[in-house]
Amino acid sequence: MYIVLKILLTALIVVAISEISRRSTIIAGIVASIPLTSLLAIIWIYFDTNDLENIKNLSGNILLMIPPSLTFFISLPLLIDIKIEFYVSVFFSVLITAFVYWLYFYILGIFGINLS
């Protein structure tokens, strides 16, 4: 039952952002820019384990992953602007972002930064 509660609460937040965006994309953007997924994961981990070391490591890894994740938010509007159909734009944005993640991990490896 606990897992169902976590799923419902998380889904409720995502649906709320979607509904807010129909009225105001700026307010939805503000709410969505809060790292809700990360925040929920951190809260659930703390609630489940009280493991602050795990939370600290997760927070640091999330911070390291921000630069490549921005690729999605750069490529999607650019692809839409050049009149590529929405789902195709999303698909290619995900592919581009995945490639940038791969490249990012490769570059981190060159500098001896190995994430686990």
N, C-alpha and C positions, 0 to 999 in steps of 0.2 A: 504493500500500500504506500509505503514511503516513497518508492521510486515513481509511482504514479503521481503523487503530490508534486515531486520535483519536476516531472515532465509537464504537468498542467500549469504550474506557476511559470515555468520558463516559456511555454507556448503562449500563455496569457500576455506576457511582456512583449513578445514578438508581434502578436496580433494587435496589441495596443499601439505599437509604433506604426504599424500599417494603417490603422484607422486614423491616427493623428495625422499621418501624411496626407490623407485625403482633404484635410482642412488646412494644414499648414506644413509645407515641406521643411521650412526652417526649424520649426519646433520639433518635428520628427527627426530632422538631422541632428539637432542638439541631443535629443534623447538617445538616438541610435549611436551617436559618437561617444557617448559614455560607454566604456567597455563592458557592456551588460553581460556578454557571454563570459568574459573573464571574471567579472564581479560575482556572477552566479556560481561559477566553478569554485572560486575562492571561498565563498560562503558555504557551499555544500561540502567542500573538503574540510573546512574548519568545523562545521557542524558534525560531520561524520567522524573526524579523526583528532581534532584539536592540534594537528601537526603544523606548527608554525614554520618549521624548516622547509617542509614541502611547499607551503604557501609562498615563502620567500623565494624558493627556487623557481616555482611557477611564475611568479611576478617578474623575475629577472629574465626568464625565457620569453615571456610575452613581450617584454620591452625589446628584446633582441629581434623579435619577429615583426615588429611594426614596420620597419622600412620596406621589406618586400611586399607586405600586405597592401601598402599604399598603391602598388601597381594596378590593382583591380580598379580602384577609384579614379585612377588617371586614365586607364585604357577604356573603361566602359563609356564614359561620356564622349571620348574622342571617336570611338567606333559608332556610336549613335549619331554623332554630328555628321559623320560622312555617310549617313543614311543606310547603315547596315541594320538589318532587321533585329529586333530586340533580343530574341533568344539566341541568335547567331552572335550578337555582340556580347551577351553574357558568356556564352560558351568560349569564345575567343579570349575574353577577359580572364576567365578562369585558367585557360591554357597558358596565356602570357604570364599570369601570376605564378602558376606552377613552375614555369621555366625560370622566372626570376628567383623563386625560392631555391630551386636547384642551383642556380648560379651563385646565389648568396651563400648557401652552405658550402659550395666549392671554394669560394673566396675566403670564408671563415676558416676552412680547413687549411688553406695556404698559410694563414696567419696563426695556425696552431690552436684555433678555437674549435673544440669538438663538443657538440651538444649531445646530451644523452637524456 
